[in-house]
Amino acid sequence: MLRRATRILARTTPQVARGPSARALTGALRRTQPATARVLPRIVFTHVRQMSNLPEHWRIDMPALSPTMEAGTIVTWSAAEGDELGEGDLLAQIETDKATMDFEAPEVGYLAKILIPGGTPDVKLGTPVCVIVPNKEDIAAFADYKPEAAAAAPAPAAPAPEPAAPPPPAPAPVAAAPPPPAPVAAAPPPPVAAAPPAPSVGGSRILASPMARALAARKGIDLTQLQGSGPDGVIRAADIENVVPAAAAPVAAVAPTPAAPAPAAPAPVASADGAYVEIPLTGMRKAIAKRLTQSKQEVPHYYLTVDIALDELMAIRGELNKSAPSKLSVTDFLVKACSNALLDVPQVNSQWGETAIRQYANADISVAVATDTGLITPIVFGANTKGLKQINNDMADLKEKASAGKLQPHEFQGGTFTISNLGMMGVQEFTAVINPPQSAILAVGAPQKKLVPADNEKGFEVSTVMNVTLSCDHRVVDGAVGAKWLQALKGYLEKPINLLL
């Protein structure tokens, strides 16, 4: 309401909007708004109308920038105390358990106080990190502000009790009143279907709050297909929550704002005698340790291994690469072949749930990529709907972002199946740990020249053979189902012409 009135005033009378009358109107509108604590999805900030002797302000807490985030490191502050902020302006860069993310200002105002310095590690979710005020003249009031002191501000003293009067005679017993009726739960708002496109500024920028953008990225919702319910059509978090997802291939996400490069790893600390060094754990390394330990402890793994002849694939790949501007890799063929096999045997394209097994219509293939800070699995969405060239382009873009620490959450969170290819590093065979909540992962070894039986005079021939091992979650994928999927994969890779059908 406040921002809408200010914008309307600015559009109609620009000179008045910057003068005392506008400030008076703004103040009056603010005074009509009660103090509220707003908890939006994953981002928490508290609007305080008055606390002790402090003016109106917003206290911003450490946000949850990924579904598995429990704490974060504030790499650096992009704004300084006293800076003016617009809604959506870059406020700080925060390292989560997955990547380094941009944190945008959730309110218009001025950065009055930074409570957690840049570089502070392991800041728990919900910890106050800064204070924003609506008026510049209120910045000085927060020079010595501490959230603990503010929370412990003494309440007004209660008036002294009056002298006790002589006790009245005991009243006659009264029958107990019946208990009040149980409150009736409010009906949930009807779901909102994605409809008219969202408004944009200058035909390029979608008007959406930072919380709505973060939530839309996690859910894979295209903001350009929504009509916002906020002032001037701004898309709010509530609009995203009420969207009914369409049963179709994942929509392309809005072009993300580039995130900051991942910070340098903490410096190792050498022992006094130089016998060893201790390397501090990063958020990503902690997350990898936690999730993979959980996977091995809770997921009943079993393993299936086959050899796949790649002679025809290598021949077709060589022909295609003669004229292709970007060279196709064996991994590109693997992504396509795995996606087709997942549609042929959809039980493998599933996830375990407490009450049901969720089976997916599209194959979103996660590909393990090693970075300087740890392992990450960017996703080729809808690989079953893409050709080899598009998969190659997607993989090149994702690898570049992963190496630079610029992957956005929606680019590596999710996926229905994972490929881990160590063959490019000379590893002949290995087994991989399932990436929860997925039900299977394929470990790919290096192609090797082997003698195989053949129907010729010698009775054998030299063939290029690749070893692959499928790790399966036995709760979801039975042994016969896993074997059937491997046969489908083998058929596509040994006869790659089928990938073009």
C-alpha positions in Angstrom: 0.0 0.0 0.0 2.8 2.4 1.0 4.9 1.8 -2.0 2.0 1.9 -4.4 0.8 5.2 -3.1 4.3 6.7 -3.4 4.6 5.4 -7.0 1.2 6.8 -8.0 2.1 10.1 -6.4 5.4 10.1 -8.3 3.8 9.4 -11.6 1.1 12.0 -11.3 3.0 14.9 -9.7 6.8 14.3 -9.9 7.7 17.6 -8.2 5.3 17.0 -5.2 6.5 13.4 -4.9 9.9 14.6 -3.9 8.7 17.4 -1.6 7.5 17.7 2.0 3.9 16.8 1.1 5.0 13.4 -0.2 7.0 12.8 3.0 4.0 13.8 5.1 1.7 11.4 3.1 4.3 8.6 3.4 4.6 9.1 7.1 0.8 9.2 7.5 0.4 5.9 5.5 3.1 4.3 7.6 1.4 5.3 10.9 -1.8 3.5 9.7 0.1 0.2 9.3 0.3 -1.9 12.4 3.6 -3.5 13.4 3.7 -7.0 11.9 6.2 -9.9 11.7 6.2 -11.3 8.2 7.5 -14.8 7.5 7.7 -15.4 3.8 9.0 -18.6 2.2 12.6 -19.1 3.2 13.2 -15.4 3.9 12.4 -13.9 7.3 12.3 -10.2 8.2 10.5 -8.4 11.0 8.8 -5.0 10.7 9.0 -3.2 14.0 6.8 -0.1 14.4 8.4 0.8 17.7 10.7 -0.9 20.1 11.9 0.8 23.2 13.3 4.2 22.0 14.1 3.0 18.5 12.4 4.3 15.4 10.5 2.1 12.8 12.8 -0.4 11.2 13.1 -3.9 9.5 15.3 -6.5 11.1 16.6 -8.9 8.4 17.4 -12.4 9.4 19.7 -15.0 7.7 17.6 -16.4 4.9 17.3 -20.0 3.7 18.6 -19.8 0.1 18.4 -23.6 -0.5 16.1 -26.3 0.8 18.9 -28.0 2.7 20.6 -24.9 4.0 20.9 -24.8 7.8 23.6 -22.1 8.1 25.4 -19.8 5.7 28.6 -17.7 5.4 28.2 -14.0 4.6 31.0 -13.7 2.0 30.7 -10.0 1.6 28.3 -7.1 2.0 27.5 -5.4 -1.3 26.0 -2.3 0.5 27.6 -0.2 3.2 25.9 1.2 6.3 24.0 4.4 5.2 23.5 3.2 1.6 20.0 3.7 0.1 18.4 0.4 -1.0 15.7 -0.3 -3.5 13.6 -3.5 -3.3 15.7 -6.1 -5.2 19.0 -4.3 -4.9 22.0 -6.6 -4.1 22.5 -6.6 -0.4 25.0 -9.3 0.3 26.6 -12.5 -1.1 26.0 -15.6 1.0 27.7 -19.0 0.7 25.1 -21.8 1.2 25.7 -25.5 1.3 25.5 -25.6 -2.5 26.9 -22.3 -4.0 27.5 -18.6 -3.4 24.2 -16.8 -3.9 23.1 -13.1 -4.2 20.8 -11.9 -1.4 18.6 -9.0 -2.4 17.1 -6.3 -0.2 13.5 -7.2 0.7 12.5 -3.6 1.5 13.0 -0.1 0.3 15.0 2.1 2.7 18.5 2.6 4.1 20.9 0.1 5.5 21.2 1.3 9.1 23.3 -1.4 10.7 25.3 -4.5 9.7 25.0 -7.0 12.5 27.1 -9.8 11.1 30.4 -8.8 9.4 31.4 -10.1 6.0 33.4 -13.3 6.2 31.6 -14.7 9.2 31.0 -18.5 8.8 28.2 -20.7 9.9 25.6 -18.1 10.6 22.5 -20.0 11.6 19.1 -19.5 9.8 17.0 -16.8 11.5 20.0 -15.0 13.0 19.6 -11.2 12.6 22.2 -10.0 10.0 21.2 -6.3 9.4 18.7 -3.5 10.0 16.9 -1.4 7.3 15.1 1.8 8.1 12.6 3.7 5.9 14.0 7.2 6.7 17.6 8.3 6.4 17.5 10.4 9.5 16.8 7.3 11.6 20.2 5.7 10.7 22.1 7.3 13.6 19.7 5.7 16.1 21.1 2.3 15.3 24.8 3.1 15.7 25.0 0.9 18.9 22.1 -1.4 18.1 22.3 -5.0 19.3 19.5 -7.4 18.6 19.9 -9.1 22.0 19.6 -5.8 23.9 16.6 -4.7 21.8 14.8 -8.0 22.5 15.6 -7.7 26.2 14.2 -4.1 26.4 12.3 -3.7 29.7 8.6 -3.5 29.5 6.8 -0.5 31.1 6.7 -0.8 34.9 3.3 -2.1 36.2 1.4 0.3 38.5 1.8 -0.3 42.3 -1.0 -2.6 43.6 -3.7 -0.9 45.7 -4.2 -1.9 49.4 -6.1 -5.1 49.6 -9.8 -4.7 50.4 -11.5 -7.0 52.9 -12.5 -10.2 51.2 -16.2 -10.3 50.1 -18.5 -13.1 51.2 -18.1 -16.3 49.2 -20.6 -16.3 46.3 -23.0 -19.1 45.7 -21.6 -21.9 43.4 -22.3 -21.3 39.8 -22.5 -24.0 37.2 -19.5 -24.1 34.9 -20.1 -22.5 31.6 -20.0 -24.9 28.6 -16.7 -24.8 26.7 -16.7 -22.5 23.6 -17.2 -24.2 20.3 -14.1 -25.3 18.5 -12.9 -22.8 15.9 -13.7 -23.6 12.4 -10.6 -23.8 10.1 -10.6 -21.2 7.4 -10.9 -22.6 3.9 -7.7 -22.4 2.0 -7.6 -19.9 -0.9 -8.4 -21.4 -4.2 -5.3 -22.3 -6.3 -4.4 -19.7 -8.9 -3.7 -20.9 -12.4 -0.9 -19.4 -14.4 -2.5 -16.9 -16.7 -1.8 -13.5 -18.2 1.8 -12.5 -18.4 3.4 -10.6 -15.6 4.0 -6.8 -16.2 7.5 -5.7 -17.1 9.5 -2.6 -17.0 10.6 -1.4 -20.4 9.6 -4.8 -21.8 12.5 -6.6 -20.1 12.3 -6.8 -16.3 9.6 -8.8 -14.6 8.1 -7.0 -11.6 8.5 -9.6 -8.8 9.7 -9.5 -5.2 13.0 -11.2 -4.4 11.1 -13.8 -2.3 8.8 -14.6 -5.3 11.8 -15.0 -7.6 13.6 -17.4 -5.2 10.5 -19.5 -4.7 9.7 -19.6 -8.5 13.3 -20.7 -9.2 12.9 -23.6 -6.7 9.6 -24.7 -8.1 10.6 -24.2 -11.8 7.8 -21.7 -12.4 8.0 -19.2 -15.3 7.3 -15.7 -13.9 6.4 -14.4 -17.4 3.2 -16.5 -17.3 1.9 -15.1 -14.0 -0.2 -12.1 -13.1 0.9 -10.6 -9.8 -1.6 -9.6 -7.1 0.7 -6.9 -5.6 0.8 -3.2 -6.2 1.1 -2.4 -9.9 0.9 -6.1 -10.7 4.0 -7.1 -8.8 4.3 -10.8 -8.3 4.4 -11.8 -4.6 5.5 -15.0 -2.9 1.8 -15.8 -2.2 1.1 -15.8 -6.0 3.8 -18.4 -6.4 2.5 -20.6 -3.6 -1.0 -20.7 -5.2 0.2 -21.6 -8.7 -1.1 -25.0 -10.0 1.9 -26.6 -11.7 1.1 -27.8 -15.2 1.7 -31.5 -16.0 4.2 -30.9 -18.7 7.9 -30.6 -19.3 9.7 -28.2 -16.9 9.4 -24.6 -18.1 12.5 -22.7 -18.7 13.4 -20.5 -15.8 13.7 -16.7 -16.1 17.2 -15.7 -16.9 18.9 -15.7 -13.5 20.9 -12.8 -12.2 24.6 -14.0 -12.2 25.8 -14.9 -8.8 29.2 -13.9 -7.4 32.1 -16.3 -7.9 32.6 -18.8 -5.1 35.0 -17.5 -2.4 38.4 -18.9 -2.1 38.7 -21.9 0.2 39.8 -21.2 3.8 43.5 -21.4 4.3 44.9 -24.6 5.7 46.4 -24.5 9.2 49.7 -26.4 9.7 50.5 -28.2 12.9 53.3 -26.9 15.1 55.7 -29.6 14.0 54.6 -29.5 10.4 53.4 -33.1 10.4 50.0 -32.3 9.0 47.6 -29.5 8.0 44.0 -29.0 8.9 41.8 -27.8 6.1 38.7 -26.0 7.3 35.4 -27.5 6.1 33.4 -25.4 3.6 29.6 -25.4 3.6 29.6 -27.5 0.4 31.9 -30.1 1.9 29.7 -30.4 5.0 26.6 -30.8 2.9 28.3 -33.5 0.7 29.4 -35.4 3.8 26.0 -35.2 5.4 23.9 -36.2 2.4 26.1 -39.1 1.2 26.4 -40.5 4.7 22.7 -40.4 5.0 22.3 -42.1 1.6 24.6 -45.0 2.5 22.9 -45.4 5.9 19.3 -45.1 4.8 19.1 -46.2 1.2 19.5 -50.0 0.5 22.0 -49.9 -2.4 22.6 -52.7 -4.9 24.7 -52.7 -8.0 24.4 -54.0 -11.6 27.3 -53.9 -14.0 27.5 -54.4 -17.8 30.0 -53.9 -20.6 28.8 -51.8 -23.6 30.5 -51.8 -27.0 31.0 -48.3 -28.3 32.3 -49.0 -31.9 29.3 -47.6 -33.7 28.9 -44.7 -31.3 32.5 -43.7 -31.7 32.2 -43.9 -35.5 29.0 -41.7 -35.6 30.5 -39.3 -33.1 33.6 -38.9 -35.3 31.4 -38.2 -38.4 29.3 -35.6 -36.6 32.3 -33.9 -35.1 33.9 -33.3 -38.5 31.4 -30.5 -39.3 30.1 -29.6 -35.8 31.3 -26.3 -34.4 31.2 -27.8 -30.9 32.5 -31.4 -30.4 30.1 -33.9 -29.1 31.4 -35.9 -26.1 30.6 -39.4 -25.0 28.8 -37.8 -22.0 26.4 -36.1 -24.4 25.4 -39.5 -25.9 25.1 -40.9 -22.3 22.7 -38.2 -21.2 20.5 -38.8 -24.3 20.6 -42.6 -24.0 19.9 -42.5 -20.3 16.9 -40.2 -20.8 15.4 -42.5 -23.5 16.0 -45.6 -21.3 14.2 -43.8 -18.4 11.1 -43.4 -20.5 11.3 -47.0 -21.6 11.6 -48.2 -18.0 9.9 -45.4 -15.9 10.2 -47.3 -12.6 13.9 -46.1 -12.5 12.8 -42.5 -13.1 11.1 -42.4 -9.7 11.6 -41.3 -6.1 10.7 -43.0 -2.8 8.2 -41.3 -0.5 6.8 -42.2 2.8 3.3 -42.9 1.4 3.9 -43.3 -2.4 6.5 -43.7 -5.1 6.6 -40.6 -7.3 7.2 -41.5 -11.0 8.3 -38.6 -13.3 7.1 -38.0 -16.9 10.3 -36.3 -18.0 14.0 -37.3 -17.6 15.9 -34.5 -15.8 19.5 -35.8 -15.8 21.9 -34.6 -13.2 25.6 -34.8 -14.3 28.3 -34.9 -11.5 30.9 -32.1 -12.0 34.0 -31.8 -9.9 34.9 -28.2 -8.9 37.6 -26.8 -6.7 35.2 -26.6 -3.7 33.5 -30.0 -4.1 31.1 -32.0 -6.2 28.0 -30.5 -7.7 25.3 -32.0 -10.0 23.9 -29.5 -12.6 20.8 -30.7 -14.4 19.9 -31.1 -18.1 16.2 -30.6 -17.8 13.9 -32.6 -20.2 16.9 -34.4 -21.8 14.4 -36.7 -23.4 13.0 -33.8 -25.4 16.4 -32.5 -26.6 18.8 -33.5 -29.4 22.5 -34.2 -29.0 23.5 -30.6 -30.0 21.2 -29.0 -27.5 22.4 -31.3 -24.8 26.0 -30.5 -25.7 25.3 -26.7 -25.5 23.5 -27.2 -22.1 26.4 -29.2 -20.7 29.0 -26.7 -21.8 27.1 -23.8 -20.2 26.5 -25.8 -16.9 30.1 -26.8 -16.6 31.3 -23.3 -17.1 28.9 -22.0 -14.5 29.8 -24.8 -12.1 33.6 -24.0 -12.4 33.0 -20.3 -11.8 30.6 -20.9 -8.9 27.7 -19.2 -10.7 25.1 -21.9 -10.8 21.7 -20.8 -9.6 19.8 -23.1 -7.2 17.2 -24.3 -9.8 20.1 -25.4 -12.0 21.4 -28.0 -9.6 18.6 -28.8 -7.2 16.3 -31.6 -8.3 16.9 -34.0 -11.1 15.4 -37.5 -11.5 18.6 -39.5 -12.3 22.4 -38.9 -12.0 25.4 -39.8 -14.2 28.9 -39.8 -12.7 31.5 -40.2 -15.4 35.1 -40.8 -14.1 36.1 -42.5 -17.4 37.4 -39.2 -18.7 40.0 -39.5 -15.8 41.1 -43.0 -16.8 39.0 -44.9 -14.1 38.0 -48.2 -15.6 35.1 -49.0 -13.3 33.6 -47.9 -9.9 30.4 -47.8 -8.0 28.6 -44.5 -7.1 26.5 -43.4 -4.1 22.9 -42.6 -4.9 22.0 -38.9 -4.8 18.8 -38.7 -2.6 16.0 -38.5 -3.2 16.7 -40.1 -6.6 16.5 -43.9 -6.9 19.5 -44.6 -9.2 22.9 -43.3 -10.4 25.1 -44.6 -13.3 28.9 -44.9 -12.8 30.7 -44.7 -16.1 34.2 -46.0 -16.7 36.8 -45.3 -19.4 36.4 -46.9 -22.8 39.0 -49.7 -23.4 40.1 -51.8 -26.3 39.2 -55.5 -25.6 39.1 -58.7 -27.5 35.5 -59.9 -27.8 34.0 -63.0 -29.5 33.1 -62.4 -33.2 31.7 -64.4 -36.1 34.7 -64.3 -38.3 37.7 -66.5 -39.2 39.6 -65.6 -36.1 36.6 -66.0 -33.8 37.4 -62.7 -32.1 37.8 -59.0 -32.8 39.1 -55.8 -31.1 36.2 -53.7 -29.7 36.0 -50.4 -27.7 34.2 -51.4 -24.6 32.9 -49.2 -21.7 32.0 -50.6 -18.2 29.0 -49.0 -16.5 27.6 -49.8 -13.0 24.0 -48.9 -12.0 23.5 -48.2 -8.3 19.8 -48.7 -7.4 17.5 -48.0 -4.4 16.0 -51.4 -3.7 12.9 -49.8 -2.2 12.0 -48.5 -5.6 13.9 -50.4 -8.2 13.8 -54.2 -8.1 16.7 -56.2 -9.5 14.9 -57.3 -12.6 13.8 -53.7 -13.3 17.3 -52.4 -13.0 18.6 -55.1 -15.4 15.9 -54.2 -17.9 16.9 -50.5 -17.7 20.6 -51.4 -18.3 19.6 -53.5 -21.4 17.7 -50.5 -22.7 20.7 -48.3 -22.2 23.0 -50.8 -23.8 20.7 -51.0 -26.9 20.8 -47.2 -27.4 24.6 -46.9 -27.0 25.5 -49.9 -29.1 23.0 -48.8 -31.8 23.2 -45.0 -31.5 21.1 -44.6 -34.6 18.1 -45.3 -32.4 18.8 -42.1 -30.5 17.8 -40.2 -33.6 14.4 -41.8 -33.9 
